[in-house]
Amino acid sequence: MKRAKRRYLALQLEMDGVPSEKELMDAVWGSVVRLYGEVGASLVYMVLISFDISCKVAVVRTSLEMVDSVRASLACITSVAGKGAAIHVLAVSGTIKALFEKL
């Protein structure tokens, strides 16, 4: 069996106020489910690695095959926790170390 390849995405959150980690991931997962359905969302394998509240930067891990799908669903997010928001992808990398070097 082949090992699943992963990619790490650095996300910049633009909104007034700071949501909790749960509110952020609820918005991201909600967008993925709305765009691709539950079957498509099950293929994403997305996990929140870290969320820096001070600069509103999050790092998520996803499968290599679904990076474009995750990016498309992130572009569809217009609100987080009931407040207007936008999420931008800052960088994509194969390892967390290389991702933080890019940032």
Biopython code that builds the backbone (N, CA, C, O; Angstrom):
import numpy as np
from Bio.PDB.StructureBuilder import StructureBuilder

atoms = [
    (1, "MET", "N", (0.839, -1.178, 0.000)),
    (1, "MET", "CA", (0.000, 0.000, 0.000)),
    (1, "MET", "C", (0.887, 1.246, 0.000)),
    (1, "MET", "O", (1.852, 1.333, 0.759)),
    (2, "LYS", "N", (0.548, 2.203, -0.857)),
    (2, "LYS", "CA", (1.312, 3.443, -0.934)),
    (2, "LYS", "C", (0.946, 4.376, 0.212)),
    (2, "LYS", "O", (-0.192, 4.414, 0.678)),
    (3, "ARG", "N", (1.928, 5.109, 0.637)),
    (3, "ARG", "CA", (1.706, 6.107, 1.670)),
    (3, "ARG", "C", (1.008, 7.314, 1.049)),
    (3, "ARG", "O", (1.345, 7.725, -0.062)),
    (4, "ALA", "N", (0.051, 7.872, 1.751)),
    (4, "ALA", "CA", (-0.690, 9.028, 1.250)),
    (4, "ALA", "C", (0.202, 10.268, 1.280)),
    (4, "ALA", "O", (0.824, 10.570, 2.298)),
    (5, "LYS", "N", (0.256, 10.977, 0.164)),
    (5, "LYS", "CA", (1.042, 12.212, 0.114)),
    (5, "LYS", "C", (0.195, 13.358, 0.641)),
    (5, "LYS", "O", (-1.003, 13.442, 0.371)),
    (6, "ARG", "N", (0.830, 14.226, 1.388)),
    (6, "ARG", "CA", (0.132, 15.327, 2.030)),
    (6, "ARG", "C", (0.726, 16.653, 1.603)),
    (6, "ARG", "O", (1.875, 16.723, 1.167)),
    (7, "ARG", "N", (-0.058, 17.688, 1.733)),
    (7, "ARG", "CA", (0.409, 19.046, 1.506)),
    (7, "ARG", "C", (-0.070, 19.915, 2.654)),
    (7, "ARG", "O", (-1.142, 19.695, 3.218)),
    (8, "TYR", "N", (0.736, 20.898, 2.984)),
    (8, "TYR", "CA", (0.435, 21.827, 4.061)),
    (8, "TYR", "C", (0.164, 23.194, 3.447)),
    (8, "TYR", "O", (0.925, 23.668, 2.603)),
    (9, "LEU", "N", (-0.930, 23.824, 3.880)),
    (9, "LEU", "CA", (-1.322, 25.124, 3.356)),
    (9, "LEU", "C", (-1.287, 26.151, 4.479)),
    (9, "LEU", "O", (-1.817, 25.913, 5.564)),
    (10, "ALA", "N", (-0.664, 27.286, 4.213)),
    (10, "ALA", "CA", (-0.688, 28.406, 5.147)),
    (10, "ALA", "C", (-1.810, 29.331, 4.710)),
    (10, "ALA", "O", (-1.845, 29.769, 3.560)),
    (11, "LEU", "N", (-2.724, 29.629, 5.618)),
    (11, "LEU", "CA", (-3.908, 30.424, 5.307)),
    (11, "LEU", "C", (-3.896, 31.729, 6.079)),
    (11, "LEU", "O", (-3.598, 31.748, 7.273)),
    (12, "GLN", "N", (-4.219, 32.821, 5.400)),
    (12, "GLN", "CA", (-4.352, 34.129, 6.035)),
    (12, "GLN", "C", (-5.836, 34.454, 6.136)),
    (12, "GLN", "O", (-6.545, 34.468, 5.129)),
    (13, "LEU", "N", (-6.305, 34.715, 7.355)),
    (13, "LEU", "CA", (-7.701, 35.038, 7.601)),
    (13, "LEU", "C", (-7.851, 36.544, 7.689)),
    (13, "LEU", "O", (-7.146, 37.201, 8.456)),
    (14, "GLU", "N", (-8.773, 37.093, 6.901)),
    (14, "GLU", "CA", (-9.049, 38.538, 6.951)),
    (14, "GLU", "C", (-10.472, 38.732, 7.428)),
    (14, "GLU", "O", (-11.431, 38.418, 6.724)),
    (15, "MET", "N", (-10.591, 39.260, 8.642)),
    (15, "MET", "CA", (-11.908, 39.562, 9.196)),
    (15, "MET", "C", (-11.743, 40.427, 10.433)),
    (15, "MET", "O", (-10.654, 40.530, 10.997)),
    (16, "ASP", "N", (-12.847, 41.050, 10.849)),
    (16, "ASP", "CA", (-12.851, 41.799, 12.105)),
    (16, "ASP", "C", (-13.044, 40.808, 13.234)),
    (16, "ASP", "O", (-13.933, 39.959, 13.174)),
    (17, "GLY", "N", (-12.227, 40.909, 14.253)),
    (17, "GLY", "CA", (-12.305, 39.971, 15.355)),
    (17, "GLY", "C", (-11.496, 38.721, 15.067)),
    (17, "GLY", "O", (-10.936, 38.558, 13.984)),
    (18, "VAL", "N", (-11.446, 37.847, 16.051)),
    (18, "VAL", "CA", (-10.681, 36.609, 15.915)),
    (18, "VAL", "C", (-11.593, 35.442, 16.273)),
    (18, "VAL", "O", (-12.106, 35.384, 17.391)),
    (19, "PRO", "N", (-11.802, 34.519, 15.352)),
    (19, "PRO", "CA", (-12.632, 33.356, 15.660)),
    (19, "PRO", "C", (-11.819, 32.305, 16.425)),
    (19, "PRO", "O", (-10.590, 32.362, 16.463)),
    (20, "SER", "N", (-12.510, 31.370, 17.017)),
    (20, "SER", "CA", (-11.817, 30.254, 17.646)),
    (20, "SER", "C", (-11.396, 29.268, 16.558)),
    (20, "SER", "O", (-11.823, 29.378, 15.409)),
    (21, "GLU", "N", (-10.561, 28.311, 16.930)),
    (21, "GLU", "CA", (-10.132, 27.285, 15.970)),
    (21, "GLU", "C", (-11.326, 26.502, 15.451)),
    (21, "GLU", "O", (-11.398, 26.185, 14.264)),
    (22, "LYS", "N", (-12.260, 26.192, 16.335)),
    (22, "LYS", "CA", (-13.441, 25.429, 15.944)),
    (22, "LYS", "C", (-14.298, 26.210, 14.952)),
    (22, "LYS", "O", (-14.774, 25.642, 13.969)),
    (23, "GLU", "N", (-14.497, 27.495, 15.193)),
    (23, "GLU", "CA", (-15.299, 28.318, 14.277)),
    (23, "GLU", "C", (-14.643, 28.404, 12.903)),
    (23, "GLU", "O", (-15.327, 28.349, 11.882)),
    (24, "LEU", "N", (-13.318, 28.537, 12.877)),
    (24, "LEU", "CA", (-12.595, 28.593, 11.610)),
    (24, "LEU", "C", (-12.756, 27.289, 10.829)),
    (24, "LEU", "O", (-13.088, 27.310, 9.644)),
    (25, "MET", "N", (-12.524, 26.166, 11.487)),
    (25, "MET", "CA", (-12.617, 24.878, 10.798)),
    (25, "MET", "C", (-14.058, 24.541, 10.425)),
    (25, "MET", "O", (-14.285, 23.881, 9.411)),
    (26, "ASP", "N", (-15.031, 24.974, 11.216)),
    (26, "ASP", "CA", (-16.433, 24.770, 10.840)),
    (26, "ASP", "C", (-16.750, 25.495, 9.537)),
    (26, "ASP", "O", (-17.465, 24.965, 8.687)),
    (27, "ALA", "N", (-16.221, 26.704, 9.380)),
    (27, "ALA", "CA", (-16.448, 27.460, 8.150)),
    (27, "ALA", "C", (-15.772, 26.792, 6.959)),
    (27, "ALA", "O", (-16.350, 26.722, 5.874)),
    (28, "VAL", "N", (-14.550, 26.302, 7.157)),
    (28, "VAL", "CA", (-13.820, 25.645, 6.070)),
    (28, "VAL", "C", (-14.515, 24.346, 5.673)),
    (28, "VAL", "O", (-14.755, 24.106, 4.490)),
    (29, "TRP", "N", (-14.839, 23.508, 6.659)),
    (29, "TRP", "CA", (-15.512, 22.241, 6.353)),
    (29, "TRP", "C", (-16.882, 22.485, 5.737)),
    (29, "TRP", "O", (-17.284, 21.760, 4.828)),
    (30, "GLY", "N", (-17.604, 23.491, 6.214)),
    (30, "GLY", "CA", (-18.907, 23.815, 5.640)),
    (30, "GLY", "C", (-18.791, 24.188, 4.173)),
    (30, "GLY", "O", (-19.629, 23.796, 3.361)),
    (31, "SER", "N", (-17.767, 24.934, 3.833)),
    (31, "SER", "CA", (-17.547, 25.316, 2.445)),
    (31, "SER", "C", (-17.202, 24.109, 1.579)),
    (31, "SER", "O", (-17.682, 23.996, 0.451)),
    (32, "VAL", "N", (-16.376, 23.212, 2.098)),
    (32, "VAL", "CA", (-16.010, 22.001, 1.355)),
    (32, "VAL", "C", (-17.244, 21.140, 1.105)),
    (32, "VAL", "O", (-17.438, 20.633, 0.000)),
    (33, "VAL", "N", (-18.074, 20.975, 2.127)),
    (33, "VAL", "CA", (-19.275, 20.150, 1.987)),
    (33, "VAL", "C", (-20.262, 20.783, 1.015)),
    (33, "VAL", "O", (-20.860, 20.073, 0.206)),
    (34, "ARG", "N", (-20.447, 22.104, 1.071)),
    (34, "ARG", "CA", (-21.360, 22.770, 0.143)),
    (34, "ARG", "C", (-20.891, 22.634, -1.304)),
    (34, "ARG", "O", (-21.705, 22.461, -2.211)),
    (35, "LEU", "N", (-19.583, 22.711, -1.515)),
    (35, "LEU", "CA", (-19.050, 22.689, -2.875)),
    (35, "LEU", "C", (-18.942, 21.279, -3.443)),
    (35, "LEU", "O", (-19.233, 21.072, -4.621)),
    (36, "TYR", "N", (-18.527, 20.298, -2.626)),
    (36, "TYR", "CA", (-18.243, 18.948, -3.132)),
    (36, "TYR", "C", (-19.118, 17.850, -2.540)),
    (36, "TYR", "O", (-19.032, 16.700, -2.970)),
    (37, "GLY", "N", (-19.950, 18.177, -1.571)),
    (37, "GLY", "CA", (-20.789, 17.166, -0.945)),
    (37, "GLY", "C", (-20.019, 16.373, 0.090)),
    (37, "GLY", "O", (-18.821, 16.577, 0.286)),
    (38, "GLU", "N", (-20.717, 15.472, 0.746)),
    (38, "GLU", "CA", (-20.093, 14.704, 1.822)),
    (38, "GLU", "C", (-19.079, 13.699, 1.297)),
    (38, "GLU", "O", (-18.067, 13.445, 1.950)),
    (39, "VAL", "N", (-19.335, 13.126, 0.131)),
    (39, "VAL", "CA", (-18.387, 12.165, -0.435)),
    (39, "VAL", "C", (-17.088, 12.870, -0.819)),
    (39, "VAL", "O", (-16.004, 12.362, -0.533)),
    (40, "GLY", "N", (-17.183, 14.026, -1.458)),
    (40, "GLY", "CA", (-15.989, 14.790, -1.813)),
    (40, "GLY", "C", (-15.237, 15.274, -0.588)),
    (40, "GLY", "O", (-14.006, 15.296, -0.580)),
    (41, "ALA", "N", (-15.974, 15.666, 0.454)),
    (41, "ALA", "CA", (-15.333, 16.138, 1.679)),
    (41, "ALA", "C", (-14.593, 15.013, 2.382)),
    (41, "ALA", "O", (-13.591, 15.254, 3.056)),
    (42, "SER", "N", (-15.081, 13.779, 2.229)),
    (42, "SER", "CA", (-14.403, 12.665, 2.895)),
    (42, "SER", "C", (-13.047, 12.363, 2.263)),
    (42, "SER", "O", (-12.214, 11.709, 2.889)),
    (43, "LEU", "N", (-12.812, 12.821, 1.051)),
    (43, "LEU", "CA", (-11.544, 12.587, 0.368)),
    (43, "LEU", "C", (-10.486, 13.645, 0.691)),
    (43, "LEU", "O", (-9.319, 13.487, 0.331)),
    (44, "VAL", "N", (-10.885, 14.708, 1.360)),
    (44, "VAL", "CA", (-9.992, 15.838, 1.617)),
    (44, "VAL", "C", (-8.973, 15.529, 2.715)),
    (44, "VAL", "O", (-7.824, 15.956, 2.612)),
    (45, "TYR", "N", (-9.361, 14.804, 3.754)),
    (45, "TYR", "CA", (-8.480, 14.471, 4.885)),
    (45, "TYR", "C", (-7.817, 15.725, 5.465)),
    (45, "TYR", "O", (-6.598, 15.758, 5.637)),
    (46, "MET", "N", (-8.603, 16.740, 5.763)),
    (46, "MET", "CA", (-8.058, 18.008, 6.230)),
    (46, "MET", "C", (-7.977, 18.048, 7.753)),
    (46, "MET", "O", (-8.903, 17.641, 8.455)),
    (47, "VAL", "N", (-6.833, 18.555, 8.250)),
    (47, "VAL", "CA", (-6.587, 18.665, 9.686)),
    (47, "VAL", "C", (-5.959, 20.032, 9.953)),
    (47, "VAL", "O", (-5.065, 20.465, 9.225)),
    (48, "LEU", "N", (-6.430, 20.705, 10.995)),
    (48, "LEU", "CA", (-5.823, 21.964, 11.415)),
    (48, "LEU", "C", (-4.565, 21.648, 12.218)),
    (48, "LEU", "O", (-4.631, 20.958, 13.235)),
    (49, "ILE", "N", (-3.429, 22.151, 11.763)),
    (49, "ILE", "CA", (-2.157, 21.926, 12.440)),
    (49, "ILE", "C", (-1.901, 23.014, 13.482)),
    (49, "ILE", "O", (-1.558, 22.714, 14.625)),
    (50, "SER", "N", (-2.068, 24.275, 13.086)),
    (50, "SER", "CA", (-1.869, 25.372, 14.035)),
    (50, "SER", "C", (-2.680, 26.583, 13.604)),
    (50, "SER", "O", (-3.037, 26.729, 12.435)),
    (51, "PHE", "N", (-2.966, 27.455, 14.580)),
    (51, "PHE", "CA", (-3.683, 28.698, 14.309)),
    (51, "PHE", "C", (-3.097, 29.768, 15.203)),
    (51, "PHE", "O", (-3.238, 29.714, 16.425)),
    (52, "ASP", "N", (-2.432, 30.751, 14.588)),
    (52, "ASP", "CA", (-1.816, 31.854, 15.321)),
    (52, "ASP", "C", (-2.832, 32.992, 15.400)),
    (52, "ASP", "O", (-3.145, 33.629, 14.394)),
    (53, "ILE", "N", (-3.339, 33.238, 16.598)),
    (53, "ILE", "CA", (-4.395, 34.229, 16.782)),
    (53, "ILE", "C", (-3.890, 35.646, 16.530)),
    (53, "ILE", "O", (-4.636, 36.477, 16.013)),
    (54, "SER", "N", (-2.643, 35.938, 16.884)),
    (54, "SER", "CA", (-2.130, 37.302, 16.781)),
    (54, "SER", "C", (-2.058, 37.790, 15.332)),
    (54, "SER", "O", (-2.399, 38.941, 15.061)),
    (55, "CYS", "N", (-1.618, 36.935, 14.390)),
    (55, "CYS", "CA", (-1.521, 37.365, 13.000)),
    (55, "CYS", "C", (-2.548, 36.680, 12.101)),
    (55, "CYS", "O", (-2.514, 36.847, 10.882)),
    (56, "LYS", "N", (-3.468, 35.907, 12.699)),
    (56, "LYS", "CA", (-4.562, 35.245, 11.993)),
    (56, "LYS", "C", (-4.067, 34.364, 10.838)),
    (56, "LYS", "O", (-4.592, 34.421, 9.726)),
    (57, "VAL", "N", (-3.053, 33.557, 11.125)),
    (57, "VAL", "CA", (-2.506, 32.618, 10.145)),
    (57, "VAL", "C", (-2.741, 31.201, 10.650)),
    (57, "VAL", "O", (-2.412, 30.868, 11.789)),
    (58, "ALA", "N", (-3.311, 30.379, 9.789)),
    (58, "ALA", "CA", (-3.570, 28.982, 10.129)),
    (58, "ALA", "C", (-2.782, 28.082, 9.188)),
    (58, "ALA", "O", (-2.500, 28.455, 8.049)),
    (59, "VAL", "N", (-2.427, 26.893, 9.671)),
    (59, "VAL", "CA", (-1.769, 25.878, 8.852)),
    (59, "VAL", "C", (-2.659, 24.643, 8.872)),
    (59, "VAL", "O", (-2.992, 24.125, 9.938)),
    (60, "VAL", "N", (-3.043, 24.173, 7.682)),
    (60, "VAL", "CA", (-3.856, 22.966, 7.571)),
    (60, "VAL", "C", (-3.132, 21.946, 6.708)),
    (60, "VAL", "O", (-2.352, 22.298, 5.824)),
    (61, "ARG", "N", (-3.405, 20.669, 6.981)),
    (61, "ARG", "CA", (-2.843, 19.573, 6.197)),
    (61, "ARG", "C", (-3.975, 18.947, 5.397)),
    (61, "ARG", "O", (-5.082, 18.778, 5.908)),
    (62, "THR", "N", (-3.701, 18.604, 4.149)),
    (62, "THR", "CA", (-4.681, 17.943, 3.295)),
    (62, "THR", "C", (-3.964, 16.961, 2.384)),
    (62, "THR", "O", (-2.735, 16.928, 2.339)),
    (63, "SER", "N", (-4.726, 16.171, 1.668)),
    (63, "SER", "CA", (-4.119, 15.215, 0.742)),
    (63, "SER", "C", (-3.689, 15.937, -0.537)),
    (63, "SER", "O", (-4.296, 16.935, -0.927)),
    (64, "LEU", "N", (-2.659, 15.436, -1.173)),
    (64, "LEU", "CA", (-2.113, 16.049, -2.380)),
    (64, "LEU", "C", (-3.152, 16.139, -3.490)),
    (64, "LEU", "O", (-3.236, 17.149, -4.188)),
    (65, "GLU", "N", (-3.937, 15.091, -3.650)),
    (65, "GLU", "CA", (-4.913, 15.054, -4.746)),
    (65, "GLU", "C", (-6.010, 16.101, -4.592)),
    (65, "GLU", "O", (-6.625, 16.502, -5.580)),
    (66, "MET", "N", (-6.259, 16.540, -3.377)),
    (66, "MET", "CA", (-7.377, 17.448, -3.127)),
    (66, "MET", "C", (-6.958, 18.889, -2.845)),
    (66, "MET", "O", (-7.784, 19.684, -2.396)),
    (67, "VAL", "N", (-5.716, 19.242, -3.092)),
    (67, "VAL", "CA", (-5.252, 20.610, -2.814)),
    (67, "VAL", "C", (-6.047, 21.631, -3.619)),
    (67, "VAL", "O", (-6.458, 22.656, -3.073)),
    (68, "ASP", "N", (-6.270, 21.374, -4.896)),
    (68, "ASP", "CA", (-7.026, 22.323, -5.719)),
    (68, "ASP", "C", (-8.468, 22.446, -5.242)),
    (68, "ASP", "O", (-9.043, 23.534, -5.282)),
    (69, "SER", "N", (-9.049, 21.354, -4.799)),
    (69, "SER", "CA", (-10.419, 21.380, -4.285)),
    (69, "SER", "C", (-10.504, 22.197, -2.993)),
    (69, "SER", "O", (-11.451, 22.957, -2.795)),
    (70, "VAL", "N", (-9.522, 22.037, -2.128)),
    (70, "VAL", "CA", (-9.493, 22.800, -0.879)),
    (70, "VAL", "C", (-9.318, 24.282, -1.178)),
    (70, "VAL", "O", (-9.980, 25.124, -0.571)),
    (71, "ARG", "N", (-8.434, 24.600, -2.108)),
    (71, "ARG", "CA", (-8.228, 26.010, -2.468)),
    (71, "ARG", "C", (-9.502, 26.630, -3.033)),
    (71, "ARG", "O", (-9.822, 27.780, -2.732)),
    (72, "ALA", "N", (-10.230, 25.867, -3.855)),
    (72, "ALA", "CA", (-11.484, 26.374, -4.416)),
    (72, "ALA", "C", (-12.523, 26.601, -3.323)),
    (72, "ALA", "O", (-13.246, 27.597, -3.343)),
    (73, "SER", "N", (-12.595, 25.680, -2.375)),
    (73, "SER", "CA", (-13.572, 25.844, -1.298)),
    (73, "SER", "C", (-13.195, 26.997, -0.367)),
    (73, "SER", "O", (-14.080, 27.658, 0.177)),
    (74, "LEU", "N", (-11.905, 27.247, -0.174)),
    (74, "LEU", "CA", (-11.478, 28.385, 0.638)),
    (74, "LEU", "C", (-11.861, 29.706, -0.020)),
    (74, "LEU", "O", (-12.189, 30.676, 0.664)),
    (75, "ALA", "N", (-11.818, 29.739, -1.336)),
    (75, "ALA", "CA", (-12.181, 30.958, -2.059)),
    (75, "ALA", "C", (-13.667, 31.256, -1.940)),
    (75, "ALA", "O", (-14.083, 32.399, -2.128)),
    (76, "CYS", "N", (-14.469, 30.253, -1.634)),
    (76, "CYS", "CA", (-15.925, 30.426, -1.522)),
    (76, "CYS", "C", (-16.370, 30.911, -0.148)),
    (76, "CYS", "O", (-17.544, 31.234, 0.035)),
    (77, "ILE", "N", (-15.472, 30.968, 0.808)),
    (77, "ILE", "CA", (-15.842, 31.371, 2.173)),
    (77, "ILE", "C", (-16.058, 32.877, 2.216)),
    (77, "ILE", "O", (-15.193, 33.655, 1.815)),
    (78, "THR", "N", (-17.240, 33.276, 2.715)),
    (78, "THR", "CA", (-17.561, 34.698, 2.840)),
    (78, "THR", "C", (-17.799, 35.119, 4.284)),
    (78, "THR", "O", (-17.825, 36.311, 4.589)),
    (79, "SER", "N", (-17.975, 34.133, 5.184)),
    (79, "SER", "CA", (-18.173, 34.486, 6.586)),
    (79, "SER", "C", (-17.637, 33.376, 7.482)),
    (79, "SER", "O", (-17.672, 32.196, 7.136)),
    (80, "VAL", "N", (-17.146, 33.790, 8.634)),
    (80, "VAL", "CA", (-16.677, 32.871, 9.674)),
    (80, "VAL", "C", (-17.322, 33.323, 10.973)),
    (80, "VAL", "O", (-17.170, 34.477, 11.375)),
    (81, "ALA", "N", (-18.033, 32.435, 11.624)),
    (81, "ALA", "CA", (-18.718, 32.724, 12.889)),
    (81, "ALA", "C", (-19.693, 33.894, 12.745)),
    (81, "ALA", "O", (-19.834, 34.707, 13.659)),
    (82, "GLY", "N", (-20.360, 33.975, 11.603)),
    (82, "GLY", "CA", (-21.368, 35.005, 11.393)),
    (82, "GLY", "C", (-20.833, 36.377, 11.020)),
    (82, "GLY", "O", (-21.615, 37.317, 10.877)),
    (83, "LYS", "N", (-19.531, 36.517, 10.858)),
    (83, "LYS", "CA", (-18.928, 37.796, 10.482)),
    (83, "LYS", "C", (-18.298, 37.657, 9.111)),
    (83, "LYS", "O", (-17.795, 36.587, 8.769)),
    (84, "GLY", "N", (-18.316, 38.709, 8.330)),
    (84, "GLY", "CA", (-17.720, 38.701, 7.002)),
    (84, "GLY", "C", (-16.236, 38.383, 7.068)),
    (84, "GLY", "O", (-15.512, 38.921, 7.906)),
    (85, "ALA", "N", (-15.788, 37.504, 6.181)),
    (85, "ALA", "CA", (-14.391, 37.076, 6.223)),
    (85, "ALA", "C", (-13.946, 36.601, 4.853)),
    (85, "ALA", "O", (-14.762, 36.290, 3.986)),
    (86, "ALA", "N", (-12.642, 36.553, 4.680)),
    (86, "ALA", "CA", (-12.022, 35.984, 3.486)),
    (86, "ALA", "C", (-10.782, 35.227, 3.925)),
    (86, "ALA", "O", (-10.097, 35.624, 4.867)),
    (87, "ILE", "N", (-10.502, 34.134, 3.233)),
    (87, "ILE", "CA", (-9.324, 33.331, 3.547)),
    (87, "ILE", "C", (-8.464, 33.239, 2.297)),
    (87, "ILE", "O", (-8.944, 32.867, 1.226)),
    (88, "HIS", "N", (-7.186, 33.581, 2.442)),
    (88, "HIS", "CA", (-6.242, 33.558, 1.331)),
    (88, "HIS", "C", (-5.157, 32.518, 1.612)),
    (88, "HIS", "O", (-4.720, 32.367, 2.752)),
    (89, "VAL", "N", (-4.729, 31.808, 0.581)),
    (89, "VAL", "CA", (-3.652, 30.839, 0.711)),
    (89, "VAL", "C", (-2.331, 31.576, 0.522)),
    (89, "VAL", "O", (-2.083, 32.159, -0.534)),
    (90, "LEU", "N", (-1.491, 31.546, 1.544)),
    (90, "LEU", "CA", (-0.196, 32.216, 1.483)),
    (90, "LEU", "C", (0.863, 31.344, 0.818)),
    (90, "LEU", "O", (1.657, 31.829, 0.012)),
    (91, "ALA", "N", (0.874, 30.052, 1.158)),
    (91, "ALA", "CA", (1.894, 29.147, 0.625)),
    (91, "ALA", "C", (1.400, 27.710, 0.739)),
    (91, "ALA", "O", (0.553, 27.385, 1.572)),
    (92, "VAL", "N", (1.954, 26.858, -0.125)),
    (92, "VAL", "CA", (1.684, 25.424, -0.097)),
    (92, "VAL", "C", (3.028, 24.713, -0.117)),
    (92, "VAL", "O", (3.929, 25.085, -0.868)),
    (93, "SER", "N", (3.154, 23.678, 0.722)),
    (93, "SER", "CA", (4.416, 22.957, 0.787)),
    (93, "SER", "C", (4.176, 21.503, 1.148)),
    (93, "SER", "O", (3.104, 21.139, 1.632)),
    (94, "GLY", "N", (5.182, 20.677, 0.908)),
    (94, "GLY", "CA", (5.110, 19.264, 1.229)),
    (94, "GLY", "C", (5.507, 18.945, 2.652)),
    (94, "GLY", "O", (5.200, 17.862, 3.148)),
    (95, "THR", "N", (6.192, 19.875, 3.329)),
    (95, "THR", "CA", (6.580, 19.661, 4.722)),
    (95, "THR", "C", (6.287, 20.927, 5.522)),
    (95, "THR", "O", (6.252, 22.029, 4.974)),
    (96, "ILE", "N", (6.082, 20.754, 6.807)),
    (96, "ILE", "CA", (5.812, 21.899, 7.669)),
    (96, "ILE", "C", (7.042, 22.793, 7.765)),
    (96, "ILE", "O", (6.919, 24.017, 7.790)),
    (97, "LYS", "N", (8.225, 22.188, 7.821)),
    (97, "LYS", "CA", (9.461, 22.962, 7.923)),
    (97, "LYS", "C", (9.634, 23.884, 6.710)),
    (97, "LYS", "O", (9.957, 25.060, 6.869)),
    (98, "ALA", "N", (9.421, 23.360, 5.508)),
    (98, "ALA", "CA", (9.557, 24.174, 4.303)),
    (98, "ALA", "C", (8.472, 25.244, 4.246)),
    (98, "ALA", "O", (8.707, 26.343, 3.743)),
    (99, "LEU", "N", (7.295, 24.930, 4.754)),
    (99, "LEU", "CA", (6.208, 25.914, 4.763)),
    (99, "LEU", "C", (6.568, 27.111, 5.639)),
    (99, "LEU", "O", (6.353, 28.256, 5.240)),
    (100, "PHE", "N", (7.114, 26.857, 6.826)),
    (100, "PHE", "CA", (7.496, 27.961, 7.701)),
    (100, "PHE", "C", (8.701, 28.724, 7.147)),
    (100, "PHE", "O", (8.845, 29.914, 7.427)),
    (101, "GLU", "N", (9.556, 28.080, 6.382)),
    (101, "GLU", "CA", (10.653, 28.795, 5.728)),
    (101, "GLU", "C", (10.128, 29.744, 4.655)),
    (101, "GLU", "O", (10.673, 30.832, 4.469)),
    (102, "LYS", "N", (9.079, 29.341, 3.953)),
    (102, "LYS", "CA", (8.467, 30.221, 2.941)),
    (102, "LYS", "C", (7.820, 31.434, 3.564)),
    (102, "LYS", "O", (7.788, 32.512, 2.971)),
    (103, "LEU", "N", (7.299, 31.247, 4.777)),
    (103, "LEU", "CA", (6.635, 32.361, 5.453)),
    (103, "LEU", "C", (7.656, 33.268, 6.094)),
    (103, "LEU", "O", (7.291, 34.268, 6.714)),
]
sb = StructureBuilder()
sb.init_structure("model")
sb.init_model(0)
sb.init_chain("A")
sb.init_seg("    ")
for serial, (resi, resn, name, xyz) in enumerate(atoms, 1):
    if name == "N":
        sb.init_residue(resn, " ", resi, " ")
    sb.init_atom(name, np.array(xyz, "f"), 0.0, 1.0, " ", f" {name:<3s}", serial, name[0])
structure = sb.get_structure()
